[in-house]
Amino acid sequence: MLTISEMYDLSHTMAAELLEGKKYPWEALDGISELIRKLGAELDMDEYYSPKDGVWIAKDAVVFDTAYIGAPCIIGHKTEVRHCAFIRSSALIGSGCVIGNSTELKNVIIFDNVQVPHYNYVGDSILGYKSHMGAGSITSNVKSDKKPIVVRDVGERIETGRKKIGAFLGDYVEVGCGSVLNPGTVIGPHTNIYPLSSVRGFVPPHSIYKRQGEIAEMR
């Protein structure tokens, strides 16, 4: 259940060509920047504009004047990038998204219709279709001991070899306000995370995460 094919509907992202060639979502993190530049060069400039080198924004997107957009970056159709958003670099943002006030993005794939609307940090992560992170919820992408991150599931321990991995949210995931998704967290599709949670490891699809060790099946 940790695989890309079980986590995501790839018809809702421009990153499909990158993800289709991988087994696990974290394997795609190194290819985001290169993919953005490749896709950007192929975009229809009747639909997009490029305010600076390496940045492409759909003409029907709304980007507040106070937002910072670092290259490389693509912002899709009808997406809204709000006041003081900080897109550092390597952000492939889909259509119909909300990147909220003071939200920071770095090396991410944001599927269509994703909302990170209030004071979120999302780094080295992939957020699936219609996923939503409540106010103040963040991804933590580096362990305190700076060692390579291991992704854990019941009876499974996967060495990633990477020191920076955030979180991977499947399609239709809801993360409650003020939650921390620890390095290497994987949340299956159609799962809800209670507010103020500290989440690590794998959370199964169609679940309600209440606290560590207490996960209920969604009915």
C-alpha contacts under 8 A as a table, 3 or more apart, distances in Angstrom:
res1	aa1	res2	aa2	distance
1	M	6	E	5.68
1	M	7	M	7.19
1	M	188	G	7.38
1	M	204	P	7.57
2	L	6	E	6.88
2	L	7	M	6.97
2	L	24	Y	6.54
2	L	186	V	7.09
2	L	188	G	7.73
2	L	202	F	7.73
3	T	6	E	5.41
3	T	7	M	6.27
3	T	23	K	5.56
3	T	24	Y	4.74
3	T	25	P	6.74
4	I	7	M	5.05
4	I	8	Y	5.89
4	I	19	L	7.10
4	I	20	E	7.85
4	I	22	K	7.37
4	I	23	K	5.94
4	I	24	Y	5.47
4	I	25	P	5.54
5	S	8	Y	5.92
5	S	9	D	7.50
5	S	23	K	7.73
7	M	128	G	7.71
7	M	169	L	7.76
7	M	170	G	4.74
7	M	171	D	6.64
7	M	188	G	6.10
7	M	189	P	5.99
8	Y	128	G	6.11
8	Y	129	Y	7.36
8	Y	170	G	5.80
8	Y	171	D	5.79
8	Y	189	P	7.69
9	D	12	H	6.24
9	D	128	G	7.93
9	D	129	Y	7.36
9	D	171	D	7.29
10	L	13	T	5.75
10	L	15	A	7.69
10	L	16	A	5.30
10	L	19	L	7.88
11	S	16	A	7.11
12	H	94	G	7.80
12	H	111	F	5.97
12	H	112	D	5.53
12	H	129	Y	6.35
13	T	16	A	5.96
13	T	94	G	6.14
13	T	110	I	7.67
13	T	111	F	5.02
13	T	112	D	6.13
14	M	17	E	7.64
14	M	92	L	7.81
14	M	94	G	7.10
14	M	111	F	7.97
15	A	18	L	5.44
15	A	19	L	6.27
15	A	35	L	7.54
15	A	92	L	7.70
15	A	109	I	7.30
16	A	19	L	5.13
16	A	20	E	5.79
17	E	20	E	5.44
17	E	21	G	6.94
18	L	21	G	5.86
18	L	22	K	7.27
18	L	28	A	6.64
18	L	31	G	7.26
18	L	35	L	7.34
19	L	22	K	5.37
19	L	23	K	7.93
19	L	25	P	7.14
19	L	28	A	6.27
20	E	23	K	7.87
22	K	25	P	7.06
22	K	27	E	6.30
22	K	28	A	6.74
23	K	27	E	7.33
24	Y	27	E	5.68
24	Y	28	A	7.77
25	P	28	A	5.74
25	P	29	L	7.59
25	P	126	I	7.39
25	P	168	F	7.15
26	W	29	L	5.50
26	W	125	S	7.64
26	W	160	T	7.86
26	W	165	I	7.08
26	W	168	F	7.94
27	E	30	D	7.07
28	A	31	G	5.50
28	A	32	I	6.79
29	L	32	I	5.76
29	L	107	N	7.03
29	L	108	V	7.51
29	L	124	D	6.48
29	L	125	S	7.55
30	D	33	S	7.41
31	G	34	E	5.58
31	G	35	L	6.09
32	I	35	L	5.14
32	I	36	I	6.20
32	I	90	S	6.20
32	I	91	A	7.57
32	I	92	L	7.46
32	I	107	N	6.72
32	I	108	V	7.25
32	I	109	I	7.42
33	S	36	I	5.29
33	S	37	R	6.56
33	S	72	P	6.22
33	S	90	S	4.88
33	S	91	A	7.68
33	S	107	N	7.39
34	E	37	R	5.37
34	E	38	K	6.29
35	L	38	K	5.06
35	L	39	L	6.07
36	I	39	L	5.18
36	I	40	G	5.85
36	I	72	P	6.29
36	I	73	C	6.36
36	I	74	I	6.64
36	I	90	S	7.22
36	I	91	A	7.82
36	I	92	L	6.47
37	R	40	G	5.04
37	R	41	A	6.29
37	R	54	G	6.43
37	R	72	P	6.47
37	R	73	C	7.98
38	K	41	A	5.48
38	K	42	E	6.79
39	L	42	E	5.18
39	L	43	L	6.36
40	G	43	L	5.30
40	G	54	G	7.44
40	G	55	V	7.69
40	G	56	W	6.34
40	G	74	I	7.00
43	L	47	E	7.90
43	L	48	Y	7.07
44	D	47	E	5.60
44	D	48	Y	6.36
45	M	48	Y	4.71
45	M	49	Y	5.99
46	D	49	Y	7.76
47	E	58	A	5.84
47	E	59	K	5.73
47	E	60	D	7.93
48	Y	56	W	6.22
48	Y	57	I	5.34
48	Y	58	A	4.19
48	Y	59	K	5.16
49	Y	56	W	5.67
49	Y	57	I	5.48
49	Y	58	A	6.41
49	Y	59	K	6.38
50	S	53	D	6.90
50	S	54	G	7.53
50	S	55	V	5.50
50	S	56	W	4.59
50	S	57	I	6.30
51	P	55	V	6.52
51	P	56	W	7.16
51	P	57	I	7.90
52	K	55	V	5.71
53	D	71	A	7.15
54	G	71	A	4.96
54	G	72	P	4.63
54	G	73	C	6.46
55	V	69	I	7.51
55	V	70	G	7.26
55	V	71	A	5.41
55	V	72	P	5.51
55	V	73	C	4.86
55	V	74	I	5.99
56	W	73	C	6.32
56	W	74	I	4.83
56	W	75	I	6.38
57	I	61	A	6.88
57	I	74	I	5.83
57	I	75	I	4.75
57	I	76	G	6.46
57	I	77	H	7.98
58	A	61	A	5.28
58	A	75	I	6.11
58	A	76	G	5.35
58	A	77	H	5.10
58	A	78	K	7.42
59	K	77	H	7.25
60	D	77	H	5.71
60	D	78	K	5.23
60	D	79	T	7.79
61	A	75	I	7.38
61	A	76	G	6.80
61	A	77	H	5.38
61	A	78	K	4.28
61	A	79	T	4.82
61	A	80	E	5.88
61	A	81	V	7.98
62	V	78	K	6.86
62	V	79	T	6.28
62	V	80	E	4.69
62	V	81	V	6.15
62	V	82	R	7.95
63	V	67	A	6.83
63	V	80	E	5.91
63	V	81	V	4.66
63	V	82	R	6.28
64	F	67	A	5.55
64	F	81	V	6.17
64	F	82	R	5.30
64	F	83	H	5.59
64	F	84	C	7.78
65	D	83	H	7.37
66	T	82	R	7.89
66	T	83	H	5.46
66	T	84	C	4.98
66	T	85	A	7.43
67	A	81	V	6.95
67	A	82	R	6.55
67	A	83	H	5.68
67	A	84	C	4.49
67	A	85	A	4.69
67	A	86	F	6.10
67	A	87	I	7.85
68	Y	84	C	6.91
68	Y	85	A	6.20
68	Y	86	F	4.99
68	Y	87	I	5.89
68	Y	88	R	7.54
69	I	73	C	7.31
69	I	86	F	6.58
69	I	87	I	4.93
69	I	88	R	6.57
69	I	89	S	7.45
70	G	73	C	6.65
70	G	87	I	5.68
70	G	88	R	4.89
70	G	89	S	4.74
70	G	90	S	7.76
71	A	88	R	7.44
71	A	89	S	5.04
71	A	90	S	6.44
72	P	89	S	5.56
72	P	90	S	4.98
72	P	91	A	6.81
73	C	89	S	6.41
73	C	90	S	5.54
73	C	91	A	4.88
73	C	92	L	5.73
73	C	93	I	7.61
74	I	91	A	6.62
74	I	92	L	5.11
74	I	93	I	5.87
74	I	94	G	7.91
75	I	79	T	6.85
75	I	92	L	6.68
75	I	93	I	4.91
75	I	94	G	6.28
75	I	95	S	7.34
76	G	79	T	5.87
76	G	93	I	5.94
76	G	94	G	4.68
76	G	95	S	4.26
76	G	96	G	7.22
76	G	97	C	7.91
77	H	94	G	7.27
77	H	95	S	4.54
77	H	96	G	6.27
78	K	95	S	5.86
78	K	96	G	4.95
78	K	97	C	7.32
79	T	94	G	7.38
79	T	95	S	5.44
79	T	96	G	4.47
79	T	97	C	4.53
79	T	98	V	5.88
79	T	99	I	7.82
80	E	96	G	7.45
80	E	97	C	6.25
80	E	98	V	4.94
80	E	99	I	6.16
80	E	100	G	7.83
81	V	85	A	6.57
81	V	98	V	6.12
81	V	99	I	4.71
81	V	100	G	6.11
81	V	101	N	7.85
82	R	85	A	5.85
82	R	98	V	7.67
82	R	99	I	6.12
82	R	100	G	4.91
82	R	101	N	5.10
82	R	102	S	7.96
83	H	100	G	6.99
83	H	101	N	4.73
83	H	102	S	6.76
84	C	101	N	5.48
84	C	102	S	4.93
84	C	103	T	7.53
85	A	99	I	6.83
85	A	100	G	6.17
85	A	101	N	5.25
85	A	102	S	4.54
85	A	103	T	4.91
85	A	104	E	6.10
86	F	102	S	6.52
86	F	103	T	6.07
86	F	104	E	4.62
86	F	105	L	6.48
87	I	91	A	7.04
87	I	103	T	7.95
87	I	104	E	5.61
87	I	105	L	4.83
87	I	106	K	6.41
88	R	91	A	7.86
88	R	104	E	7.11
88	R	105	L	6.04
88	R	106	K	5.36
89	S	105	L	7.43
89	S	106	K	5.42
89	S	107	N	6.25
90	S	106	K	6.05
90	S	107	N	4.47
90	S	108	V	6.44
91	A	105	L	6.77
91	A	106	K	6.16
91	A	107	N	5.40
91	A	108	V	4.95
91	A	109	I	6.15
91	A	110	I	7.51
92	L	108	V	6.32
92	L	109	I	4.98
92	L	110	I	6.02
93	I	97	C	7.39
93	I	109	I	6.28
93	I	110	I	4.73
93	I	111	F	6.51
93	I	112	D	7.40
94	G	97	C	6.37
94	G	110	I	5.83
94	G	111	F	5.06
94	G	112	D	4.33
94	G	113	N	7.07
94	G	114	V	7.86
95	S	111	F	7.63
95	S	112	D	4.76
95	S	113	N	6.14
96	G	112	D	5.92
96	G	113	N	4.60
96	G	114	V	7.31
97	C	112	D	6.10
97	C	113	N	4.49
97	C	114	V	4.84
97	C	115	Q	5.61
98	V	113	N	7.54
98	V	114	V	6.52
98	V	115	Q	4.69
98	V	116	V	6.01
98	V	117	P	5.75
99	I	103	T	6.50
99	I	115	Q	6.41
99	I	116	V	5.27
99	I	117	P	5.32
99	I	118	H	7.94
100	G	103	T	5.42
100	G	115	Q	7.87
100	G	116	V	5.90
100	G	117	P	3.64
100	G	118	H	4.99
100	G	119	Y	6.95
100	G	120	N	7.82
101	N	117	P	6.52
101	N	118	H	5.49
101	N	119	Y	6.18
102	S	118	H	6.81
102	S	119	Y	5.07
102	S	120	N	7.26
103	T	116	V	7.14
103	T	117	P	7.12
103	T	118	H	6.25
103	T	119	Y	4.71
103	T	120	N	4.62
103	T	121	Y	5.82
103	T	122	V	8.00
104	E	119	Y	7.72
104	E	120	N	6.31
104	E	121	Y	4.84
104	E	122	V	6.30
104	E	123	G	7.93
105	L	108	V	6.76
105	L	121	Y	6.16
105	L	122	V	5.04
105	L	123	G	5.72
106	K	122	V	6.55
106	K	123	G	4.64
106	K	124	D	6.33
107	N	123	G	5.85
107	N	124	D	4.93
107	N	125	S	6.99
108	V	122	V	7.30
108	V	123	G	6.17
108	V	124	D	5.44
108	V	125	S	5.06
108	V	126	I	5.65
108	V	127	L	7.92
109	I	125	S	6.74
109	I	126	I	4.82
109	I	127	L	6.43
110	I	114	V	6.62
110	I	126	I	6.03
110	I	127	L	5.11
110	I	128	G	6.73
110	I	129	Y	7.95
111	F	114	V	6.12
111	F	126	I	7.81
111	F	127	L	6.05
111	F	128	G	5.17
111	F	129	Y	4.98
111	F	130	K	7.47
112	D	128	G	7.72
112	D	129	Y	5.41
112	D	130	K	6.63
113	N	129	Y	6.10
113	N	130	K	4.80
113	N	131	S	7.48
114	V	127	L	7.17
114	V	128	G	7.23
114	V	129	Y	6.07
114	V	130	K	4.65
114	V	131	S	5.07
114	V	132	H	5.83
115	Q	130	K	7.26
115	Q	131	S	6.58
115	Q	132	H	4.78
115	Q	133	M	6.42
116	V	119	Y	7.95
116	V	120	N	6.21
116	V	132	H	6.09
116	V	133	M	5.22
116	V	134	G	7.05
116	V	135	A	7.78
117	P	120	N	7.21
117	P	133	M	7.46
117	P	134	G	7.37
117	P	135	A	6.81
118	H	134	G	7.14
118	H	135	A	4.67
118	H	136	G	6.27
119	Y	135	A	5.98
119	Y	136	G	4.95
119	Y	137	S	7.52
120	N	133	M	7.51
120	N	135	A	6.63
120	N	136	G	5.20
120	N	137	S	5.53
120	N	138	I	5.26
121	Y	137	S	7.32
121	Y	138	I	4.74
121	Y	139	T	6.02
122	V	125	S	6.43
122	V	138	I	6.06
122	V	139	T	5.25
122	V	140	S	7.93
122	V	166	G	7.28
123	G	139	T	6.48
123	G	140	S	7.56
123	G	141	N	6.40
123	G	165	I	7.61
123	G	166	G	5.74
124	D	141	N	6.66
124	D	164	K	6.69
124	D	165	I	5.25
124	D	166	G	5.01
124	D	167	A	7.39
125	S	139	T	7.78
125	S	165	I	6.68
125	S	166	G	4.90
125	S	167	A	5.00
125	S	168	F	5.64
126	I	167	A	6.72
126	I	168	F	4.92
126	I	169	L	6.34
127	L	131	S	6.33
127	L	167	A	8.00
127	L	168	F	5.94
127	L	169	L	4.82
127	L	170	G	6.60
127	L	171	D	7.54
128	G	131	S	5.63
128	G	168	F	7.75
128	G	169	L	5.55
128	G	170	G	4.76
128	G	171	D	4.29
128	G	172	Y	6.95
128	G	173	V	7.61
129	Y	170	G	7.31
129	Y	171	D	4.53
129	Y	172	Y	6.08
130	K	171	D	6.08
130	K	172	Y	4.96
130	K	173	V	7.28
131	S	169	L	7.00
131	S	170	G	7.26
131	S	171	D	5.79
131	S	172	Y	4.57
131	S	173	V	4.56
131	S	174	E	5.89
132	H	172	Y	7.49
132	H	173	V	6.29
132	H	174	E	5.03
132	H	175	V	6.17
133	M	137	S	6.06
133	M	138	I	7.90
133	M	174	E	6.20
133	M	175	V	4.74
133	M	176	G	6.57
133	M	177	C	7.17
134	G	137	S	5.72
134	G	174	E	7.62
134	G	175	V	5.71
134	G	176	G	4.97
134	G	177	C	4.19
134	G	178	G	7.05
135	A	176	G	7.66
135	A	177	C	4.78
135	A	178	G	6.31
136	G	177	C	5.76
136	G	178	G	4.67
136	G	179	S	7.14
137	S	175	V	7.26
137	S	176	G	7.06
137	S	177	C	5.43
137	S	178	G	4.43
137	S	179	S	4.50
137	S	180	V	5.81
137	S	181	L	7.83
138	I	178	G	7.56
138	I	179	S	6.49
138	I	180	V	5.23
138	I	181	L	6.25
139	T	166	G	5.34
139	T	167	A	5.97
139	T	180	V	5.98
139	T	181	L	4.77
139	T	182	N	6.29
139	T	183	P	7.23
140	S	143	K	7.89
140	S	165	I	7.92
140	S	166	G	5.54
140	S	167	A	7.68
140	S	180	V	6.78
140	S	181	L	5.92
140	S	182	N	4.96
140	S	183	P	5.34
141	N	164	K	5.15
141	N	165	I	4.72
141	N	166	G	4.00
141	N	167	A	7.52
141	N	182	N	6.88
141	N	183	P	4.72
141	N	184	G	7.47
142	V	146	K	6.22
142	V	149	I	7.98
142	V	163	K	6.24
142	V	164	K	5.14
142	V	165	I	6.69
142	V	166	G	7.52
142	V	183	P	6.02
143	K	146	K	4.98
143	K	147	K	6.46
143	K	148	P	7.93
143	K	149	I	7.29
143	K	163	K	7.53
143	K	183	P	6.49
144	S	147	K	7.97
146	K	163	K	6.37
147	K	163	K	5.94
148	P	159	E	7.80
148	P	160	T	6.99
148	P	161	G	5.34
148	P	162	R	4.99
148	P	163	K	4.27
148	P	164	K	7.57
149	I	159	E	6.82
149	I	160	T	6.04
149	I	161	G	6.65
149	I	162	R	5.85
149	I	163	K	5.70
149	I	164	K	7.26
149	I	165	I	7.01
149	I	183	P	6.89
149	I	184	G	6.49
150	V	157	R	6.56
150	V	158	I	5.55
150	V	159	E	4.78
150	V	160	T	5.84
150	V	161	G	7.84
150	V	184	G	6.76
151	V	157	R	5.99
151	V	158	I	5.13
151	V	159	E	6.64
151	V	160	T	7.13
151	V	184	G	5.27
151	V	185	T	7.12
151	V	201	G	6.24
151	V	202	F	7.78
152	R	155	G	8.00
152	R	156	E	5.84
152	R	157	R	4.74
152	R	158	I	6.33
152	R	184	G	7.94
152	R	201	G	4.98
152	R	202	F	6.37
153	D	156	E	4.91
153	D	157	R	6.41
153	D	201	G	6.09
153	D	202	F	5.31
162	R	165	I	6.79
164	K	183	P	7.53
165	I	183	P	5.53
165	I	184	G	5.56
166	G	181	L	7.43
166	G	182	N	6.93
166	G	183	P	4.86
166	G	184	G	5.63
166	G	185	T	6.90
167	A	181	L	6.31
167	A	182	N	7.18
167	A	183	P	6.39
167	A	184	G	5.54
167	A	185	T	4.73
167	A	186	V	5.82
167	A	187	I	7.85
168	F	184	G	7.66
168	F	185	T	6.36
168	F	186	V	4.81
168	F	187	I	6.21
169	L	173	V	6.18
169	L	186	V	6.18
169	L	187	I	4.98
169	L	188	G	6.56
169	L	189	P	7.14
170	G	173	V	5.98
170	G	186	V	7.88
170	G	187	I	5.94
170	G	188	G	4.99
170	G	189	P	4.18
170	G	190	H	7.29
171	D	188	G	7.65
171	D	189	P	4.73
171	D	190	H	6.37
172	Y	189	P	5.75
172	Y	190	H	4.81
172	Y	191	T	7.06
173	V	187	I	7.39
173	V	188	G	7.45
173	V	189	P	5.75
173	V	190	H	5.14
173	V	191	T	4.96
173	V	192	N	5.91
173	V	193	I	7.99
174	E	190	H	7.71
174	E	191	T	6.36
174	E	192	N	4.68
174	E	193	I	6.09
175	V	179	S	7.04
175	V	192	N	6.01
175	V	193	I	4.74
175	V	194	Y	6.82
175	V	195	P	7.10
176	G	179	S	6.09
176	G	192	N	7.55
176	G	193	I	5.50
176	G	194	Y	5.04
176	G	195	P	3.82
176	G	196	L	6.77
176	G	197	S	7.58
177	C	194	Y	7.88
177	C	195	P	4.74
177	C	196	L	6.19
178	G	195	P	5.95
178	G	196	L	4.73
178	G	197	S	7.29
179	S	194	Y	7.84
179	S	195	P	5.78
179	S	196	L	4.42
179	S	197	S	4.61
179	S	198	S	5.88
179	S	199	V	7.66
180	V	196	L	7.43
180	V	197	S	6.28
180	V	198	S	4.90
180	V	199	V	6.27
181	L	185	T	6.05
181	L	198	S	6.13
181	L	199	V	4.96
181	L	200	R	6.34
182	N	185	T	5.75
182	N	198	S	7.04
182	N	199	V	5.88
182	N	200	R	5.19
183	P	200	R	7.15
184	G	200	R	7.05
184	G	201	G	6.55
185	T	199	V	6.84
185	T	200	R	4.92
185	T	201	G	4.83
185	T	202	F	5.97
185	T	203	V	7.98
186	V	200	R	7.73
186	V	201	G	6.21
186	V	202	F	4.75
186	V	203	V	6.30
187	I	191	T	7.03
187	I	202	F	5.86
187	I	203	V	4.76
187	I	204	P	6.44
187	I	205	P	6.98
188	G	191	T	6.22
188	G	202	F	7.58
188	G	203	V	5.92
188	G	204	P	4.97
188	G	205	P	3.92
188	G	206	H	7.21
189	P	204	P	7.80
189	P	205	P	4.77
189	P	206	H	6.44
190	H	205	P	5.77
190	H	206	H	4.84
190	H	207	S	7.14
191	T	203	V	7.94
191	T	204	P	7.48
191	T	205	P	5.52
191	T	206	H	4.83
191	T	207	S	4.72
191	T	208	I	5.84
191	T	209	Y	7.61
191	T	218	M	7.67
192	N	206	H	7.91
192	N	207	S	6.37
192	N	208	I	4.86
192	N	209	Y	6.18
193	I	197	S	7.05
193	I	208	I	5.97
193	I	209	Y	4.75
193	I	210	K	6.63
194	Y	197	S	5.95
194	Y	208	I	7.37
194	Y	209	Y	5.96
194	Y	210	K	5.33
194	Y	211	R	7.59
197	S	210	K	7.39
197	S	211	R	6.29
198	S	211	R	7.47
198	S	212	Q	7.58
199	V	211	R	7.75
199	V	212	Q	6.96
203	V	207	S	7.39
203	V	209	Y	7.43
203	V	215	I	8.00
204	P	207	S	6.05
206	H	217	E	6.27
206	H	218	M	5.22
207	S	215	I	6.51
207	S	216	A	5.63
207	S	217	E	4.56
207	S	218	M	4.80
208	I	215	I	5.61
208	I	216	A	5.07
208	I	217	E	6.17
208	I	218	M	5.93
209	Y	212	Q	7.71
209	Y	214	E	6.57
209	Y	215	I	4.62
209	Y	216	A	6.57
210	K	214	E	5.65
210	K	215	I	5.85
210	K	216	A	7.59
211	R	214	E	5.22
211	R	215	I	7.00
212	Q	215	I	7.58
